[in-house]
């Protein structure tokens, strides 16, 4: 199973839940793509990688405040689950499903 494709994510942040659409392209172990929040903000995937079922990537946001979020997710069939961490935005849980 590959992480390539489109995913719906629910990101539980300290200030509430955010929904996002993750569009991923995988070439070997390198992951690229975009993350689009439900409010329309789209950011590029930075430093994305896939090692077996372990997917990691960062995004840099400017709203509501500048922050770099690091995601560590586990791929299991058509689902993703894991956490994000950020020095600026705290940490939270992430769940997702392939669409």
DSSP file (Angstrom, degrees, kcal/mol; ACC not computed):
  #  RESIDUE AA STRUCTURE BP1 BP2  ACC     N-H-->O    O-->H-N    N-H-->O    O-->H-N    TCO  KAPPA ALPHA  PHI   PSI    X-CA   Y-CA   Z-CA
    1    1 A X              0   0    0      0, 0.0     2,-0.3     0, 0.0    74,-0.1   0.000 360.0 360.0 360.0 140.2    0.0    0.0    0.0
    2    2 A X        -     0   0    0      2,-0.2    51,-0.0     1,-0.1    48,-0.0  -0.787 360.0-136.5-112.4 155.8    1.3    3.5   -0.8
    3    3 A X        +     0   0    0     -2,-0.3    21,-0.2    72,-0.1    -1,-0.1   0.557  69.1 119.4 -82.7  -8.9    0.6    6.8    0.8
    4    4 A X        +     0   0    0     19,-0.1     2,-0.3    22,-0.0    21,-0.2  -0.304  52.8  48.5 -61.6 139.0    0.2    8.4   -2.7
    5    5 A X  E    S-A   24   0A   0     19,-2.1    19,-3.2     2,-0.0     2,-0.4  -0.906  93.5 -43.0 133.9-160.7   -3.3    9.9   -3.2
    6    6 A X  E     -A   23   0A   0     -2,-0.3    93,-2.9    17,-0.2     2,-0.4  -0.919  50.0-173.2-116.3 135.9   -5.7   12.2   -1.5
    7    7 A X  E     -AB  22  98A   0     15,-2.8    15,-2.8    -2,-0.4     2,-0.5  -0.955  21.8-139.1-130.3 142.7   -6.5   12.0    2.2
    8    8 A X  E     -AB  21  97A   0     89,-2.9    89,-2.0    -2,-0.4     2,-0.4  -0.915  30.4-165.8 -97.2 125.7   -9.0   13.7    4.5
    9    9 A X  E     -AB  20  96A   0     11,-3.4    11,-2.2    -2,-0.5     2,-0.5  -0.882  20.3-158.1-115.5 145.6   -7.4   14.6    7.8
   10   10 A X  E     -AB  19  95A   0     85,-2.9    85,-2.0    -2,-0.4     2,-0.6  -0.990  17.0-166.7-115.3 118.5   -8.8   15.6   11.2
   11   11 A X  E     -AB  18  94A   0      7,-3.3     7,-2.7    -2,-0.5     2,-0.9  -0.926   9.3-151.9-112.2 114.0   -6.1   17.4   13.2
   12   12 A X  E     +A   17   0A   0     81,-2.8    81,-0.4    -2,-0.6     5,-0.2  -0.764  23.4 179.0 -88.5 107.9   -6.8   18.0   16.9
   13   13 A X  E >   -A   16   0A   0      3,-2.4     3,-1.9    -2,-0.9    79,-0.1  -0.611  44.9-103.4-103.2 165.3   -5.0   21.1   17.9
   14   14 A X  T 3  S+     0   0    0     75,-0.5     3,-0.1     1,-0.3    76,-0.1   0.804 124.1  46.6 -57.2 -28.4   -4.9   22.8   21.3
   15   15 A X  T 3  S-     0   0    0      1,-0.3    -1,-0.3     0, 0.0     2,-0.2   0.248 129.1 -69.9 -99.9  13.2   -7.4   25.4   20.0
   16   16 A X  E <   -A   13   0A   0     -3,-1.9    -3,-2.4     2,-0.0    -1,-0.3  -0.667  66.0 -47.3 127.9 178.3   -9.8   22.9   18.4
   17   17 A X  E     -A   12   0A   0     -5,-0.2     2,-0.4    -2,-0.2    -5,-0.2  -0.668  43.2-165.0 -91.2 140.7  -10.0   20.5   15.5
   18   18 A X  E     -A   11   0A   0     -7,-2.7    -7,-3.3    -2,-0.3     2,-0.4  -0.977   9.5-145.9-122.2 136.1   -9.0   21.4   11.9
   19   19 A X  E     +A   10   0A   0     -2,-0.4    19,-2.0    -9,-0.2     2,-0.3  -0.826  24.6 172.9-100.3 142.0  -10.0   19.5    8.8
   20   20 A X  E     -AC   9  37A   0    -11,-2.2   -11,-3.4    -2,-0.4     2,-0.5  -0.972  30.4-132.1-145.3 157.0   -7.6   19.3    5.9
   21   21 A X  E     -AC   8  36A   0     15,-2.8    15,-2.8    -2,-0.3     2,-0.5  -0.968  21.8-158.4-111.9 126.3   -7.1   17.5    2.6
   22   22 A X  E     -AC   7  35A   0    -15,-2.8   -15,-2.8    -2,-0.5     2,-0.6  -0.917   5.1-167.9-108.1 122.6   -3.7   16.0    2.0
   23   23 A X  E     -AC   6  34A   0     11,-2.7    11,-1.8    -2,-0.5     2,-0.4  -0.952  16.4-172.7-113.0 115.3   -2.6   15.4   -1.6
   24   24 A X  E     -AC   5  33A   0    -19,-3.2   -19,-2.1    -2,-0.6     2,-0.4  -0.865  20.3-170.2-117.9 141.7    0.5   13.2   -1.7
   25   25 A X  E     - C   0  32A   0      7,-2.8     7,-2.5    -2,-0.4     2,-0.5  -0.996  15.1-159.0-122.2 132.9    2.9   12.1   -4.5
   26   26 A X  E     + C   0  31A   0     -2,-0.4     2,-0.4     5,-0.2     5,-0.2  -0.953  15.8 176.2-118.4 128.8    5.5    9.4   -3.6
   27   27 A X  E >  S- C   0  30A   0      3,-2.6     3,-2.0    -2,-0.5     2,-0.6  -0.897  72.8 -52.3-128.9 100.2    8.7    8.8   -5.5
   28   28 A X  T 3  S-     0   0    0     -2,-0.4    21,-0.0     1,-0.3     0, 0.0  -0.608 121.9 -23.8  69.0-116.3   10.7    6.1   -3.8
   29   29 A X  T 3  S+     0   0    0     -2,-0.6    21,-2.1    -3,-0.1     2,-0.4   0.411 116.8 102.0-105.0  -0.2   10.9    7.3   -0.2
   30   30 A X  E <   -CD  27  49A   0     -3,-2.0    -3,-2.6    19,-0.2     2,-0.5  -0.727  53.7-163.6 -91.0 129.9   10.4   11.0   -1.1
   31   31 A X  E     +CD  26  48A   0     17,-1.6    17,-0.7    -2,-0.4     2,-0.3  -0.951  13.8 167.6-115.8 129.1    6.9   12.5   -0.4
   32   32 A X  E     +C   25   0A   0     -7,-2.5    -7,-2.8    -2,-0.5     2,-0.3  -0.828  21.6  93.1-128.1 169.9    5.7   15.8   -1.9
   33   33 A X  E     -C   24   0A   0     12,-0.3    12,-2.7    -2,-0.3     2,-0.3  -0.977  59.1 -70.0 146.8-157.4    2.4   17.4   -2.2
   34   34 A X  E     -CE  23  44A   0    -11,-1.8   -11,-2.7    -2,-0.3     2,-0.4  -0.940  17.2-146.4-137.4 157.2    0.1   19.9   -0.5
   35   35 A X  E     -CE  22  43A   0      8,-2.8     8,-2.6    -2,-0.3     2,-0.5  -0.997  19.2-168.4-122.2 125.0   -2.0   20.2    2.6
   36   36 A X  E     -CE  21  42A   0    -15,-2.8   -15,-2.8    -2,-0.4     6,-0.2  -0.956  10.8-144.8-120.9 118.3   -5.2   22.3    2.3
   37   37 A X  E >   -C   20   0A   0      4,-2.9     3,-2.0    -2,-0.5   -17,-0.2  -0.331  30.3-108.7 -73.0 161.1   -7.2   23.4    5.3
   38   38 A X  T 3  S+     0   0    0    -19,-2.0    -1,-0.1     1,-0.3   -18,-0.1   0.709 118.6  62.8 -64.7 -19.7  -11.0   23.6    5.1
   39   39 A X  T 3  S-     0   0    0    -20,-0.2    -1,-0.3     2,-0.1   -19,-0.1   0.405 123.8-101.5 -85.9   3.6  -10.8   27.4    5.2
   40   40 A X  S <  S+     0   0    0     -3,-2.0     2,-0.4     1,-0.3    -2,-0.1   0.301  75.0 140.3 100.1  -9.6   -8.8   27.3    1.9
   41   41 A X        -     0   0    0     -5,-0.1    -4,-2.9    22,-0.0     2,-0.4  -0.559  31.4-168.3 -71.3 123.9   -5.3   27.8    3.1
   42   42 A X  E     +E   36   0A   0     -2,-0.4     2,-0.3    -6,-0.2    -6,-0.2  -0.954   7.5 179.4-117.6 133.1   -2.9   25.5    1.1
   43   43 A X  E     -E   35   0A   0     -8,-2.6    -8,-2.8    -2,-0.4     2,-0.2  -0.947  28.1-111.0-130.5 152.1    0.7   24.8    2.0
   44   44 A X  E     -E   34   0A   0     -2,-0.3    16,-0.5   -10,-0.2     2,-0.3  -0.521  32.8-110.1 -80.7 146.3    3.4   22.7    0.4
   45   45 A X        -     0   0    0    -12,-2.7     2,-0.4    -2,-0.2   -12,-0.3  -0.591  36.3-160.4 -71.3 135.0    4.7   19.5    2.1
   46   46 A X  E     - F   0  58A   0     12,-3.0    12,-2.8    -2,-0.3   -14,-0.0  -0.961  64.5  -2.3-121.3 137.9    8.3   20.0    3.3
   47   47 A X  E    S+     0   0A   0     -2,-0.4     2,-0.2    10,-0.2    -1,-0.2   0.857  83.8 177.6  54.7  41.5   10.8   17.3    4.1
   48   48 A X  E     +D   31   0A   0    -17,-0.7   -17,-1.6    -3,-0.1     2,-0.3  -0.551   4.0 167.5 -79.2 139.4    8.3   14.5    3.3
   49   49 A X  E     -DF  30  56A   0      7,-2.8     7,-2.5   -19,-0.3     2,-0.4  -0.995  25.0-153.2-149.7 153.7    9.4   10.8    3.5
   50   50 A X  E     + F   0  55A   0    -21,-2.1     2,-0.5    -2,-0.3     5,-0.2  -0.991  12.0 177.4-128.8 121.7    7.9    7.4    3.6
   51   51 A X  E >   - F   0  54A   0      3,-2.7     3,-2.1    -2,-0.4     2,-0.6  -0.885  68.8 -58.5-125.6  96.6    9.7    4.5    5.3
   52   52 A X  T 3  S-     0   0    0     -2,-0.5     0, 0.0     1,-0.3     0, 0.0  -0.571 123.0 -16.5  66.4-115.8    7.6    1.4    5.1
   53   53 A X  T 3  S+     0   0    0     -2,-0.6    22,-3.2    -3,-0.1     2,-0.7   0.387 116.0 102.8 -99.1   1.4    4.3    2.4    6.9
   54   54 A X  E <   -FG  51  74A   0     -3,-2.1    -3,-2.7    20,-0.2     2,-0.5  -0.786  49.5-174.2 -93.9 115.9    5.9    5.5    8.5
   55   55 A X  E     +FG  50  73A   0     18,-2.9    18,-3.2    -2,-0.7     2,-0.4  -0.935   6.1 175.2-109.4 124.9    5.0    8.8    6.9
   56   56 A X  E     +FG  49  72A   0     -7,-2.5    -7,-2.8    -2,-0.5     2,-0.3  -0.982   9.3 144.2-129.1 144.3    6.7   12.0    8.1
   57   57 A X  E     - G   0  71A   0     14,-1.6    14,-3.5    -2,-0.4     2,-0.3  -0.975  30.9-134.2-164.8 164.9    6.5   15.5    6.7
   58   58 A X  E     -FG  46  70A   0    -12,-2.8   -12,-3.0    -2,-0.3     2,-0.3  -0.893  10.6-165.2-121.5 155.2    6.4   19.2    7.7
   59   59 A X  E     - G   0  69A   0     10,-1.9    10,-2.8    -2,-0.3     2,-0.5  -0.983  12.9-143.4-133.4 150.3    4.2   22.1    6.7
   60   60 A X  E     - G   0  68A   0    -16,-0.5     2,-0.3    -2,-0.3     8,-0.2  -0.962  21.9-173.9-114.5 120.3    4.9   25.8    7.4
   61   61 A X  E     - G   0  67A   0      6,-2.9     6,-2.3    -2,-0.5     3,-0.1  -0.763  23.1-170.1-111.9 158.4    1.8   27.9    8.1
   62   62 A X        +     0   0    0     -2,-0.3     2,-0.4     4,-0.2     4,-0.3   0.487  56.6 102.2-117.1 -13.3    1.4   31.7    8.6
   63   63 A X  S    S+     0   0    0      1,-0.2    -1,-0.2     2,-0.2     4,-0.1  -0.992  92.3   4.3-129.5 127.2   -2.2   31.8    9.9
   64   64 A X  S    S-     0   0    0     -2,-0.4     2,-0.3    -3,-0.1    -1,-0.2  -0.985 145.6 -24.4 -81.2 -14.1   -3.2   32.1   12.7
   65   65 A X  S    S-     0   0    0      2,-0.0    -2,-0.2    24,-0.0    -4,-0.1  -0.977  81.5 -80.1-152.3 154.4    0.5   32.6   13.5
   66   66 A X        +     0   0    0     -4,-0.3     2,-0.3    -2,-0.3    -4,-0.2  -0.352  64.5 150.2 -58.7 130.7    3.8   31.5   11.8
   67   67 A X  E     -G   61   0A   0     -6,-2.3    -6,-2.9    -2,-0.1     2,-0.5  -0.983  42.8-138.9-160.0 149.8    4.6   27.9   12.7
   68   68 A X  E     -G   60   0A   0     -2,-0.3     2,-0.5    -8,-0.2    19,-0.4  -0.979  24.5-160.2-111.8 122.1    6.3   24.8   11.4
   69   69 A X  E     -G   59   0A   0    -10,-2.8   -10,-1.9    -2,-0.5     2,-0.5  -0.883   3.0-154.8-106.8 132.0    4.3   21.6   12.1
   70   70 A X  E     -GH  58  85A   0     15,-3.0    15,-2.3    -2,-0.5     2,-0.4  -0.927  10.4-158.7-108.4 124.2    6.0   18.2   12.0
   71   71 A X  E     -GH  57  84A   0    -14,-3.5   -14,-1.6    -2,-0.5     2,-0.5  -0.867  12.7-175.2-107.1 134.7    3.7   15.2   11.3
   72   72 A X  E     +GH  56  83A   0     11,-2.8    11,-2.0    -2,-0.4     2,-0.3  -0.936  22.3 168.3-127.1 105.7    4.5   11.6   12.2
   73   73 A X  E     -GH  55  82A   0    -18,-3.2   -18,-2.9    -2,-0.5     2,-0.5  -0.841  29.6-139.2-122.9 154.4    1.8    9.3   10.8
   74   74 A X  E     -GH  54  81A   0      7,-2.9     7,-1.3    -2,-0.3     2,-0.4  -0.963  17.5-140.7-114.5 127.7    1.4    5.5   10.3
   75   75 A X  E     + H   0  80A   0    -22,-3.2     2,-0.3    -2,-0.5     5,-0.2  -0.737  24.4 171.0 -87.0 128.7   -0.2    4.2    7.2
   76   76 A X  E >   - H   0  79A   0      3,-2.7     3,-1.4    -2,-0.4     2,-0.4  -0.805  62.8 -64.9-139.7  95.8   -2.5    1.2    7.6
   77   77 A X  T 3  S-     0   0    0     -2,-0.3    -1,-0.1     1,-0.2   -75,-0.0  -0.486 119.8 -11.4  63.3-117.6   -4.4    0.4    4.4
   78   78 A X  T 3  S+     0   0    0     -2,-0.4    20,-2.3    -3,-0.1     2,-0.3   0.042 123.7  81.5-104.1  25.5   -6.7    3.4    3.7
   79   79 A X  E <   -HI  76  97A   0     -3,-1.4    -3,-2.7    18,-0.2     2,-0.4  -0.942  54.8-161.2-129.4 153.9   -6.2    5.1    7.1
   80   80 A X  E     +HI  75  96A   0     16,-2.2    16,-2.3    -2,-0.3     2,-0.3  -0.974  14.8 171.6-126.2 143.9   -3.5    7.3    8.6
   81   81 A X  E     +HI  74  95A   0     -7,-1.3    -7,-2.9    -2,-0.4     2,-0.3  -0.987  23.5  88.4-151.4 145.9   -3.0    8.0   12.3
   82   82 A X  E     -HI  73  94A   0     12,-2.2    12,-2.6    -2,-0.3     2,-0.3  -0.962  58.1 -69.5 167.0-146.7   -0.4    9.7   14.4
   83   83 A X  E     -HI  72  93A   0    -11,-2.0   -11,-2.8    -2,-0.3     2,-0.4  -0.905  19.5-144.8-138.8 161.5    0.6   13.1   15.9
   84   84 A X  E     -HI  71  92A   0      8,-2.4     8,-2.0    -2,-0.3     2,-0.3  -0.963  16.2-167.7-123.5 151.6    1.9   16.5   15.0
   85   85 A X  E     +HI  70  91A   0    -15,-2.3   -15,-3.0    -2,-0.4     2,-0.3  -0.973   8.5 172.7-134.6 151.4    4.3   18.6   17.0
   86   86 A X  E  >  - I   0  90A   0      4,-1.7     4,-1.5    -2,-0.3   -17,-0.1  -0.932  33.1-143.7-159.1 132.4    5.3   22.2   16.8
   87   87 A X  T  4 S+     0   0    0    -19,-0.4    -1,-0.1    -2,-0.3   -18,-0.1   0.833 109.4  36.2 -62.9 -31.0    7.4   24.5   19.0
   88   88 A X  T  4 S+     0   0    0    -20,-0.3    -1,-0.2     2,-0.1   -19,-0.1   0.818 127.0  32.1 -91.3 -34.3    5.0   27.3   18.1
   89   89 A X  T  4 S-     0   0    0      1,-0.3   -75,-0.5   -21,-0.2     2,-0.2   0.317  97.0-129.1-113.2   6.8    1.6   25.5   17.9
   90   90 A X  E  <  - I   0  86A   0     -4,-1.5    -4,-1.7   -77,-0.1    -1,-0.3  -0.561  37.5 -69.1  83.2-145.6    1.9   22.7   20.5
   91   91 A X  E     + I   0  85A   0     -6,-0.2     2,-0.3    -2,-0.2    -6,-0.2  -0.929  47.8 161.4-146.1 165.3    1.0   19.1   19.6
   92   92 A X  E     - I   0  84A   0     -8,-2.0    -8,-2.4    -2,-0.3     2,-0.2  -0.986  36.7 -82.0-173.6 174.9   -2.0   17.0   18.8
   93   93 A X  E     - I   0  83A   0    -81,-0.4   -81,-2.8    -2,-0.3     2,-0.4  -0.595  32.6-158.8 -92.5 153.3   -3.5   13.9   17.3
   94   94 A X  E     +BI  11  82A   0    -12,-2.6   -12,-2.2    -2,-0.2     2,-0.3  -0.998  11.4 175.7-133.1 133.1   -4.1   13.3   13.6
   95   95 A X  E     +BI  10  81A   0    -85,-2.0   -85,-2.9    -2,-0.4     2,-0.3  -0.968  11.1 169.1-130.5 152.4   -6.4   10.8   11.9
   96   96 A X  E     -BI   9  80A   0    -16,-2.3   -16,-2.2    -2,-0.3     2,-0.3  -0.995  20.3-154.4-158.6 161.1   -7.2   10.4    8.3
   97   97 A X  E     -BI   8  79A   0    -89,-2.0   -89,-2.9    -2,-0.3   -18,-0.2  -0.990  31.2-106.2-139.6 149.4   -8.7    8.3    5.5
   98   98 A X  E      B    7   0A   0    -20,-2.3   -91,-0.3    -2,-0.3   -20,-0.1  -0.480 360.0 360.0 -71.9 139.4   -8.1    7.9    1.8
   99   99 A X              0   0    0    -93,-2.9   -92,-0.2    -2,-0.2    -1,-0.1   0.365 360.0 360.0-121.0 360.0  -10.7    9.6   -0.4
